[in-house]
Structures are given as C-alpha cells and as structure tokens.
Amino acid sequence: MTQRRALISVSNKRGVEGFARGLVERDWQILSTGGTARALREREIPVTEVSEITGHPEIMDGRVKTLHPAIHGPLLARREEEEDLEALEALGYVPIDLVAVNLYPFRETIREGGVSVDDAMEQVDIGGPTMIRAAAKNHRSVWAVVDPDDYDRVLAALDEHAGKAGEGPGGNFRRELAVKVFRHASEYDEAVAGFLSGEKEEEELLPEHFRVELERIQVLRYGENPDQEAAFYRKEGAPAAGIAGLQQHHGKELSYNNILDLDGALLSLAPFAFSHRPAVAIVKHTTPCGIAVGESLADAYARALRTDPTSAFGSVIAVNRPIDVATAEAISEIFVECVVAPSFRDDALSVLEKKKNLRLLTFPDAPVPRPTAPAVGEIMDWLQRDGSFEEIQNAALYLAAHGRNPNRRVLRGVYGGVLVQEPPVPPFYTSAGLDPEAWSLVTERKPTEKEWDDLRFAWAAVFGVKSNAILLAKNGGALGIGAGQMSRVDASRLAVQKAADQELSLEGAALASDAFFPFRDGVDAAAEAGIRCIIQPGGSIRDEEVIEAANEHDIAMVLTSRRLFRH
C-alpha cells in the first residue's frame, strides 16, 4: 500500500506536535512549509518540505509556496476516477490524503485597531484557503482539518476506519470536517471584506452586510411545544452573558419556554438594578404578572405575588437581592419553574433544593464594565456622584444580568427574515427618581410627592410588560396588569379587573401606559376605578382630548415622550 501523505501548515500550532507525531506513528508522510516545518523538525518529527514536492522554491518571502499543480493535483484527484489517477501517475504526482491548515491570523491582526491596509493585507492567506477548499471539495477522499480540537478525533477515525475513502467508513465525519472548512473560509473572507469596506462591527450598528456566527450551547428537550425541535445558541466566541451567562445550581435543565421567561424576567427586573429597595418580578409567558419593591425581599415578594397569585403558578421569579430563608420559604409554597437571583443564602438554598425540579440560577460573578448606552452612562455618572452605596452596589445587577451582553443588537426571527434593533434602555427606578427633562406635567393638578414615587415605580414596572400594556401601582407594588391586548382600553379594563379579583383597592393609585392613549376612553375607565395619576408617552393626535379628560377627572398626568412597546 502506498504511504499516505498529510500536508500540515498551521499558524495556530496548538496540538500540532501531537497530531503530526500520531500520523507518523501510523506510517504517514508529513509534508509542510516554512515555520510549521521548522517547528516539527525541532521536535524531531520527520518532515518533507513542500518545495521538494513541487521542485520549486518558496518565493516572495513565502507568498507563494503551495500554489502548484504538484499540490493541488494530488488534493483534487478523484480516487474513484481512473483518468484522474492516471493523470497523477503520468506527472509523477502522489495523492495527498489529509490537509491540516489554519489560516494567517488576519482577524487577530486587525482586532486591536490602527492597522494599515498594507500591514493587514500581509496577513491575508492565499495558499491556505486554496488548499483547504480543494481538500473539502474532495472530502470523499481527503481529510480536511482546520480545527485543532478535531486532531484527536481524526486520529481515532483513522484507526477505526483504516483511512478508507468513499461515503462508507469515515465519510460522514469527513463531510462534517468539510462543512467546517467552508465556514472557516467564509468567516475569514467576511473579515477581510469588512476591513476593506471600512465596516467596523463595534461602531456600526446596522451595517449593509450583517453576518452572525452562532455556536450551540444546548439542545433542548423540545421547543414551545413537544412537536417542535429546539436548541439554544449564542454568538460564536462571545463571553457568556445574559441568559447564556446564568449559572444553574439546582433543578432540571432549562427548557425553551424557561429561557424565554428568564429573558422576560431579567428585562422586567432591569429597571430596578439601581433600586435602593429590594425588588421582585414574577413573570409568566414572558411578561410580569406581579412586580413590587418592599422593605425586605420577603415583603417585596409578598407584594408582587398578591397582584395575581393564580398566574404565578408555574412562573419564573427574578429578584435583585440575595435570597434569604424567609423569601425562600414563601416561594416554596407555590409551584415555580425558575428562580434567578444575585445569590442564595445557604439556609435559603437548603429550603429551595427540597423542590427537586425547581431551577435555581444566579447572575454571573464577573467584573462589570461601564455600560455603552448613553442613557445608562449618564445614570452611572449620577450614581458615582450622588447615589447611595447600596444603589451603586445594585448597579451591578442590571449590567451583569442583562447589560453585559457584548452584542449591541437584538435579533428576532420572522417568517422570511430577521429583524435587528438596539436593546432597550430601562427607565431606572432609584431613590432620587432621575426624572428626565423630557418628562412634562400637562394637567392642572400636580402629583403629590407620594404620587411622584408611584409614577416612577409604575413607569419602571411597565417596561417589561407586553404591549398593549397598562400597569396600576401604589406604594411600590403593582395592583393590576393588563398585557398583550389589542386595544389599550381593553388593557386598562383587564388591569382593573385583575386588581378587583384580588380585592385590591385602586383608590389613589397610579397608572402607567407603555404608549399613548389614542382616545379618552382609557382615561375615563381609569378615573372610574379610582386612579389619581397617569404616566404615558404622549404623542397622539388626540393628546389634547386625553389631557382634557384627565383634567375633568382631576387626574394628574405626566408625559415622558418615550414609548416602551414590547411586542
């Protein structure tokens, strides 16, 4: 049997010594170039220079090494075609059965910035992509390896299948390797094209060409329903952040719906990242069914639960304080899918772990960088200047749990395409309120100090509610929530009904609406329920009619000039 040959030429030399040695031990001949050949010889691994095969020296400082028929003929020859093999033999060429190549470090070169076009172009690989594409094209006969993590698998496959070609033994694995090659080459070309076109992903939010490479984190049991397959992915190479950065300490694996609800829970909790008071969000079907702040975490939980204890069955709970035993005991009284918190006290963990399937998760313990969104940056400036120690400590919650995500974009699939937008910046609830200058009082009656706090809380709390959204609040707790309705007045009626179901008085309460009131009927319904102050974006062509309705009912109304839709 003719000795098999492998061509190895790698920039990333991780694992290459062991791989080459393993091939030699299996009686393979190693062909190589330049630095890789020197590195292998230094480790006493026998190597044949590619120039010996081509009969042509490397030229132009190594720019041309492998671009030669003596390399690409042996790579592209179809082993099942007699004419191809006869052509090789006539030229004195011998097949090459394996290529292990990874490309010049172009992306690593430009990553730091400030690189000239000339310097960057020196790191554009030509021979490498040509060889791996040739090997991948002929993957029925040739092993094409670009990932050092595959070296051991390839050696094992060679032992198992004795290196046989064809779609039989080893064929599926070689096809998998070929897929990696074309993805690897595509990403490489995209990086070069992006550099030359001046696109800088970290600066341009919505470039003309937007490529996303994802890596699978987990195959899920099923999707939204048992007849749908599903998996969880994150951006390839990105640090663990957001939902992918949560650490699970107990319970079953997360499901598709758990992940969606956790995202909704962290989003709902985000406005309370800087809160001087413990906060709890209880989320069902991605939108809060209860949300509150309290004097203690157990108090906040009790106040959040009272809004809709029926919907809280099977919910996800997110909190902005370490969970203590009192809160744990209260949570354990109902069926809950997940609890996510900065941490769990040991005695609280002992209580919750009695629930075998309850998923317990914590935010990642990692340094928190300064946020990039301007509005968040301004709040951080305020915190550093005027915020309490507790508020500054709590700032880590939002940034670690939701804001650390290195992606500046939120992607959402629709039938036939993908939507891309910036992530929303929460309206933060803190001791000082941080009322933006854009807020304006438009009614004759002014809110009292207590009503101002209710309005700030309600505006923060409605942020996580699905549109159309109405949230009724008083004393730092939601009393009724109307979510996902087709009309805003229906959302108002639903919120009022939710409060009535729990016998919660709305007299003197605040109302927050995530978008403007298109008609005065929503204000009339609120007044009938006992609402005394309203916060909403404004911007309707009927704003004057809506404001007039508020004045008629002696309701204070504040316009924020910012919509909080969450579809």
C-alpha positions in Angstrom: 0.0 0.0 0.0 1.3 3.5 -0.9 2.3 5.5 2.1 -0.3 8.1 2.9 0.6 11.8 3.0 -0.6 14.7 5.1 0.2 18.3 4.4 0.4 20.3 7.6 0.8 24.1 7.6 -0.7 26.0 10.6 -0.5 29.5 12.1 -2.1 28.2 15.3 0.2 25.5 16.4 -1.9 24.3 19.3 -1.8 20.4 19.3 0.0 20.1 16.0 3.0 18.3 17.5 0.9 15.5 18.9 -1.2 15.3 15.7 1.9 15.1 13.5 3.5 12.6 15.8 0.4 10.5 15.7 0.3 10.5 11.9 4.0 9.4 11.7 3.3 6.6 14.2 0.6 5.5 11.8 3.1 5.5 8.9 2.0 8.7 7.3 4.5 11.0 5.5 4.3 14.7 6.6 4.6 17.5 4.1 5.0 21.0 5.4 6.1 24.6 4.8 8.1 27.3 6.5 7.5 27.8 10.2 5.5 24.7 10.6 8.2 22.5 9.1 10.8 24.1 11.4 8.7 23.6 14.4 8.1 19.9 13.7 11.8 19.3 12.9 12.7 20.9 16.3 10.6 18.2 17.9 12.3 15.5 15.8 9.3 14.8 13.7 10.3 13.9 10.1 9.1 16.4 7.6 9.3 16.7 3.8 9.4 20.3 2.6 6.7 21.2 0.0 9.4 22.7 -2.2 10.8 19.2 -2.6 7.5 18.0 -3.9 6.9 21.0 -6.2 10.5 21.2 -7.4 10.1 25.0 -6.9 11.4 27.1 -4.0 9.2 29.3 -1.9 9.3 32.8 -3.4 8.4 36.4 -2.5 9.1 36.0 1.3 6.8 32.9 1.3 3.9 34.5 -0.5 4.0 31.6 -3.0 4.6 28.1 -1.5 1.8 25.7 -2.2 0.2 27.2 -5.3 1.4 24.5 -7.7 -0.1 21.6 -9.6 2.1 19.1 -7.6 0.0 20.1 -4.6 -3.5 20.7 -6.0 -3.5 17.8 -8.4 -2.9 15.3 -5.6 -5.6 17.1 -3.5 -8.3 17.3 -6.2 -7.8 13.9 -7.9 -10.9 11.8 -7.5 -9.8 8.4 -6.2 -12.7 6.6 -7.9 -11.8 8.1 -11.4 -9.2 6.1 -13.2 -8.4 9.1 -15.5 -7.6 11.3 -12.6 -5.2 8.8 -11.1 -3.6 8.1 -14.4 -3.0 11.8 -14.9 -1.3 12.0 -11.5 0.9 9.0 -12.3 1.9 10.4 -15.7 3.1 13.6 -14.0 4.9 11.7 -11.2 2.5 13.1 -8.5 1.3 11.1 -5.5 -2.1 11.7 -3.8 -2.3 13.8 -0.6 -4.8 12.3 1.7 -5.1 14.9 4.5 -4.7 18.6 4.9 -4.3 20.3 8.3 -4.2 24.1 7.8 -5.4 27.1 9.7 -5.1 30.5 8.2 -2.9 33.5 8.7 -4.1 35.5 11.8 -5.9 38.2 9.9 -8.7 38.8 12.5 -6.2 38.8 15.3 -4.1 41.4 13.5 -6.9 43.9 12.9 -8.7 43.3 16.3 -6.6 45.9 18.2 -7.3 48.6 15.5 -5.0 51.1 14.0 -3.7 48.6 11.4 -2.7 50.0 8.0 -4.2 48.3 4.8 -0.7 47.2 3.8 0.0 45.5 7.1 -3.4 43.9 7.1 -3.1 42.6 3.6 0.2 40.8 4.5 -2.0 38.7 6.8 -4.4 37.7 4.0 -3.8 34.0 3.4 -4.0 32.8 -0.2 -2.4 29.3 -0.3 -4.1 28.1 2.9 -7.7 28.8 1.8 -7.0 27.3 -1.6 -5.7 24.1 -0.1 -8.4 23.6 2.5 -11.1 24.4 -0.1 -9.5 21.8 -2.5 -9.4 19.2 0.2 -13.0 20.0 1.3 -14.2 19.8 -2.3 -12.7 16.3 -2.5 -13.7 15.3 1.0 -14.9 11.9 -0.2 -11.2 11.1 -0.5 -9.3 13.7 1.6 -9.4 14.7 5.3 -9.7 18.5 5.6 -8.8 19.7 9.1 -8.9 23.3 10.2 -9.8 23.0 13.9 -7.1 21.7 16.4 -9.9 20.3 18.5 -10.5 17.8 15.8 -7.0 16.3 15.8 -7.7 13.5 18.2 -11.0 12.7 16.5 -9.2 12.4 13.2 -6.5 10.0 14.6 -9.2 7.9 16.2 -11.2 7.8 12.9 -8.1 6.8 11.0 -7.6 3.9 13.5 -11.3 2.9 13.3 -11.7 3.0 9.6 -8.1 2.5 8.5 -8.3 5.7 6.5 -10.7 4.3 3.9 -12.1 6.7 1.4 -15.6 6.9 0.0 -19.0 7.6 1.5 -18.7 4.4 3.7 -16.5 4.3 6.7 -15.4 7.8 7.8 -17.4 9.5 5.1 -19.8 11.3 7.3 -17.0 12.6 9.5 -15.1 13.9 6.5 -18.2 15.7 5.4 -18.5 17.3 8.8 -14.9 18.5 8.5 -15.6 19.9 5.1 -18.5 21.9 6.4 -16.1 23.4 9.0 -13.7 24.3 6.2 -16.2 26.3 4.2 -17.5 28.1 7.3 -13.9 28.8 8.4 -13.1 30.2 5.0 -16.3 32.2 4.7 -15.7 33.9 8.1 -12.2 34.7 7.1 -13.3 36.3 3.8 -16.0 38.2 5.6 -13.4 39.7 8.0 -11.2 40.8 5.1 -14.2 42.3 3.2 -15.4 44.1 6.3 -11.9 45.6 6.9 -11.5 46.8 3.3 -15.0 48.2 3.2 -14.4 50.1 6.4 -17.1 48.3 8.3 -16.4 48.1 12.0 -18.9 46.0 13.7 -18.3 47.6 17.1 -19.1 51.1 15.6 -21.7 50.5 13.0 -25.0 49.2 14.5 -26.7 48.3 11.2 -24.1 47.6 8.5 -25.2 46.9 5.0 -24.0 43.3 5.4 -24.5 41.7 8.8 -23.2 38.2 9.4 -23.8 36.3 12.6 -22.0 33.1 13.6 -23.6 31.2 16.4 -22.5 28.3 18.5 -24.9 25.8 20.0 -24.9 25.9 23.8 -27.6 23.3 24.4 -30.0 21.0 22.6 -33.4 21.5 24.3 -35.9 18.8 25.0 -38.3 20.5 22.6 -39.4 24.0 21.6 -42.5 25.9 22.6 -44.5 22.6 22.1 -43.4 19.0 22.2 -43.7 18.5 18.4 -41.0 21.3 17.8 -37.3 20.7 17.9 -35.2 23.5 19.5 -31.7 24.4 20.7 -30.1 27.4 22.5 -27.3 29.3 20.7 -25.1 32.3 21.4 -22.7 34.4 19.3 -19.7 32.3 18.5 -16.7 33.3 20.6 -18.6 35.8 22.7 -18.2 35.7 26.5 -21.0 34.1 28.5 -23.5 36.9 29.2 -27.2 37.5 29.6 -29.2 34.2 29.8 -26.1 32.3 28.5 -24.1 33.6 31.5 -26.5 32.5 34.2 -25.2 29.8 36.4 -27.6 27.0 37.3 -27.2 25.4 40.8 -30.2 23.1 41.0 -33.1 21.6 39.1 -33.9 20.2 35.7 -32.3 21.6 32.5 -33.7 24.8 31.2 -36.5 24.4 28.6 -37.2 26.7 25.6 -40.0 28.4 27.4 -37.9 28.7 30.6 -35.3 30.6 28.6 -37.9 33.0 27.1 -39.4 33.6 30.5 -35.9 34.2 32.1 -35.3 36.8 29.4 -38.6 38.5 30.3 -37.8 38.3 34.0 -34.4 39.9 33.7 -35.8 42.5 31.4 -38.6 43.3 33.9 -36.1 43.4 36.8 -33.6 45.6 34.9 -35.3 49.0 35.8 -34.7 48.1 39.5 -31.0 47.4 39.1 -30.1 50.6 40.9 -33.1 50.4 43.3 -32.4 51.3 47.0 -35.2 48.8 47.8 -35.5 45.0 47.3 -37.4 44.2 44.1 -39.2 41.1 42.8 -40.6 40.4 39.3 -42.8 37.4 38.8 -43.1 36.5 35.1 -45.4 34.2 33.2 -45.3 33.8 29.5 -42.5 36.4 29.2 -44.5 39.3 30.9 -44.8 40.1 34.6 -47.9 39.1 36.4 -46.6 40.7 39.6 -43.8 43.2 40.4 -43.0 45.1 43.5 -40.4 46.7 45.8 -40.5 46.3 49.6 -38.8 46.9 52.9 -37.3 43.4 52.7 -37.1 40.8 49.9 -39.8 38.7 51.5 -42.0 41.8 51.7 -41.4 42.6 48.0 -42.2 39.0 47.1 -45.5 39.0 49.0 -46.5 42.3 47.4 -45.6 41.0 43.9 -47.5 37.8 44.5 -50.7 39.4 45.6 -51.2 41.0 42.2 -52.0 37.7 40.5 -51.3 34.6 42.6 -53.1 32.4 40.1 -50.9 33.3 37.2 -47.8 33.0 39.4 -48.3 29.2 39.3 -45.5 27.9 37.0 -43.8 31.3 36.9 -40.2 32.5 36.8 -39.1 34.8 39.6 -36.3 37.3 39.4 -35.0 39.3 42.4 -32.4 42.0 42.9 -31.1 40.8 46.3 -29.6 37.6 47.7 -32.4 35.2 48.6 -32.8 34.7 52.3 -34.6 31.9 54.1 -37.8 33.9 54.7 -38.2 34.6 50.9 -37.2 31.0 50.1 -39.9 29.6 52.4 -42.5 31.9 50.8 -41.5 30.9 47.3 -41.6 27.2 48.1 -45.3 27.4 49.0 -46.2 27.5 45.3 -45.1 25.8 42.1 -42.3 27.8 40.4 -40.3 26.9 37.3 -37.2 29.1 38.0 -35.7 31.5 40.5 -32.9 33.8 39.5 -31.0 36.0 41.9 -27.6 37.5 42.6 -27.0 34.7 45.1 -28.8 32.4 47.6 -28.0 32.2 51.3 -27.1 28.7 52.4 -30.2 28.2 54.6 -32.4 29.5 51.7 -30.7 27.1 49.3 -31.5 24.2 51.7 -35.2 25.2 51.6 -35.5 25.6 47.8 -33.5 22.5 47.0 -36.2 20.4 48.5 -38.1 21.1 45.3 -36.3 18.6 43.1 -37.2 20.2 39.7 -37.0 23.9 40.7 -34.3 25.6 38.7 -32.1 27.9 40.8 -29.9 30.3 38.9 -27.5 33.2 39.7 -26.1 36.1 37.7 -22.5 35.7 36.6 -19.9 36.7 39.1 -17.7 38.8 36.8 -16.3 42.4 36.7 -18.9 44.8 35.3 -17.7 47.2 32.6 -19.1 50.7 32.2 -22.2 50.4 30.0 -22.1 51.7 26.5 -25.6 53.1 26.1 -25.5 56.9 26.7 -28.5 56.9 28.9 -27.1 54.2 31.1 -23.7 56.1 31.1 -25.5 59.2 32.4 -27.1 57.2 35.2 -23.8 55.7 36.2 -22.3 59.2 36.4 -25.1 60.2 38.7 -24.6 57.2 40.8 -21.0 57.8 41.2 -21.7 61.4 42.2 -24.9 61.3 44.2 -26.0 57.7 44.5 -26.1 55.8 47.8 -23.7 53.0 48.4 -26.5 50.5 48.1 -27.6 51.8 44.7 -24.1 51.7 43.4 -23.7 48.1 44.5 -27.1 47.2 42.9 -26.0 48.7 39.6 -24.0 45.5 39.0 -27.3 43.6 38.8 -28.6 45.0 35.6 -25.2 45.2 34.0 -24.2 41.7 34.9 -27.5 40.0 34.3 -28.6 41.9 31.2 -26.3 44.7 30.2 -23.1 42.7 29.9 -24.2 41.1 26.7 -21.4 42.1 24.2 -23.9 42.2 21.4 -25.2 45.7 20.7 -28.0 44.2 18.7 -31.2 42.3 19.4 -32.1 39.8 16.7 -35.6 38.4 16.2 -36.7 36.0 13.6 -39.8 36.5 11.5 -41.2 34.4 8.6 -38.7 35.0 5.8 -36.2 37.3 7.5 -34.6 38.7 10.7 -35.3 42.0 12.5 -32.4 43.7 14.2 -32.5 46.6 16.7 -30.7 48.1 19.6 -31.6 46.6 23.0 -33.9 48.9 25.0 -32.5 51.0 27.9 -34.7 50.6 31.0 -36.3 53.5 32.8 -34.5 53.1 36.1 -36.2 53.4 39.4 -33.9 54.8 42.2 -34.3 56.8 45.3 -33.8 60.1 43.5 -36.1 59.1 40.7 -33.9 60.6 37.9 -36.9 62.3 36.2 -35.7 63.0 32.7 -36.0 66.6 31.4 -38.3 65.1 28.7 -41.0 64.4 31.3 -43.6 67.1 31.4 -46.6 67.7 33.6 -49.6 68.5 31.3 -52.5 68.7 33.7 -53.9 71.3 36.1 -53.3 69.1 39.1 -49.8 68.3 40.2 -48.8 64.9 41.6 -48.1 64.8 45.3 -44.6 63.6 46.4 -46.1 60.1 47.1 -47.7 60.1 43.7 -44.5 61.0 42.0 -42.9 57.9 43.5 -45.8 55.8 42.4 -45.5 57.2 38.9 -41.8 56.5 38.8 -42.4 52.9 40.0 -45.2 52.3 37.6 -43.2 53.6 34.6 -40.3 51.4 35.5 -42.5 48.4 36.1 -44.5 48.7 32.8 -41.2 48.4 30.9 -41.3 44.6 31.0 -45.0 44.2 30.2 -46.0 43.1 26.7 -47.9 45.6 24.6 -50.5 46.9 24.8 -49.6 47.4 28.4 -51.3 49.1 31.3 -49.9 48.8 34.9 -51.7 50.1 38.0 -49.5 50.7 41.1 -49.4 52.1 44.6 -46.9 52.2 47.3 -44.2 50.4 45.3 -46.3 47.5 44.1 -48.3 46.6 41.0 -52.0 46.2 41.8 -53.2 45.2 38.3 -51.5 44.5 35.0 -53.2 44.4 31.6 -50.8 42.9 28.9 -50.9 41.9 25.3 -54.3 43.3 24.5 -55.3 44.5 21.0 -56.8 47.8 22.4 -55.5 50.0 25.1 -58.8 50.4 26.8 -59.1 46.6 27.0 -55.7 46.5 28.7 -57.0 49.1 31.2 -60.1 47.1 31.9 -58.1 43.9 32.3 -55.7 45.6 34.8 -58.7 46.9 36.8 -60.3 43.5 36.7 -57.1 41.8 38.0 -57.0 44.2 40.9 -60.6 43.6 41.7 -60.1 39.8 41.6 -57.6 40.2 44.4 -59.8 42.8 46.2 -57.1 45.4 45.9 -58.2 49.0 46.1 -57.3 51.3 43.3 -58.3 54.4 45.1 -55.4 56.9 44.7 -53.3 54.6 42.5 -51.1 55.4 39.6 -51.4 54.2 36.0 -48.6 53.6 33.5 -49.2 53.1 29.8 -46.4 51.9 27.5 -47.8 54.0 24.6 -50.1 57.0 24.2 -53.8 56.8 24.7 -55.4 57.1 21.3 -58.8 58.1 22.8 -60.0 59.5 26.1 -61.9 56.2 26.9 -58.8 54.8 28.7 -58.6 57.8 31.0 -62.4 57.6 31.7 -62.1 54.0 32.7 -59.1 54.7 34.9 -60.9 57.5 36.7 -63.9 55.3 37.3 -61.6 52.8 39.0 -60.1 55.4 41.3 -56.8 56.3 39.5 -55.4 59.6 40.6 -52.3 60.0 38.4 -51.2 58.7 35.0 -47.8 58.5 33.2 -47.7 57.8 29.5 -45.5 58.8 26.5 -48.0 61.1 24.8 -47.8 61.9 21.1 -51.3 61.1 20.0 -53.2 63.4 17.6 -55.8 63.4 20.4 -53.4 64.3 23.2 -55.5 67.4 24.0 -58.7 65.4 24.2 -56.9 62.9 26.6 -55.4 65.7 28.7 -58.8 67.3 28.9 -60.3 64.1 30.2 -57.6 63.9 32.9 -58.4 67.5 33.9 -62.2 66.7 34.1 -61.4 63.8 36.5 -58.8 65.8 38.5 -56.2 63.3 37.5 -52.5 64.4 37.3 -50.9 63.4 34.0 -47.2 63.2 33.1 -45.9 62.7 29.6 -42.5 61.0 29.1 -42.0 61.4 25.4 -40.7 57.9 25.2 -42.6 54.8 24.1 -42.0 51.4 25.8 -43.5 48.9 23.3 -42.5 45.3 23.8 -44.1 43.1 21.1 
